[in-house]
């Protein structure tokens, strides 16, 4: 498989569809006036009887499934409870909660829903950022915003620079995984930061914060930077433990016309997620290191 580099324009188009899905979920939670942790089954219940949800342990068959039942005109959602083994009775693991929220995305996003009604086929999902299909990404974006709504998370995220400690605190309060919490936190952060996912020894995805894009720093997928190889080896061998390192912007990003930023320091926090065969990397940059220095200063003595 060849990996084509996305242009900033391609990246923007894909981003737009995902932002739209996220905003739809935000609006839904605001309308329902829900507080955190968001109960996605309560969101599903709000659509009853047009939507009926049920969960059981489906083993490794699928995470979630949504199907249209034409003769009775309702959608049936099935979610896998295999991750709930160690949860208290009636509670769901963050992975299960994400699956339910992802399937709600297929139900609520108009063109997903129409596709299911028209094709009359069930849709089995592998959720949480493991699929590259555009519709899966849209449903993931919907799910992440549903469980981590902008108006509830943004004020917390921007209390300071992003760190693993801050992410874990939000994940605990919102009942979400480290993966979705870090992606949402980066998206809602006003500071320059990004989160990368390393799989199979390569950078599989990177989500940047808006201020990084505004500074002309774009995600660069593909080759894994040298600093990541030791943490990746430990992740691969399921050896637990986070670690930190220091790298440069050019290790993780494309700067196009802004090569002067290539050697700027990037703080790296490595977080192994062995259950997903993913090494999460939180990347933070000091905003003073990338700010534009070409402003005209008026001396006032004209
Ligand atoms: Zn799906």
Boltz pocket constraint, residues with backbone or C-beta under 6 A from the ligand:
constraints:
  - pocket:
      binder: B
      contacts: [[A, 102], [A, 106], [A, 123], [A, 124], [A, 125], [A, 126], [A, 135], [A, 136], [A, 139]]
      max_distance: 6.0
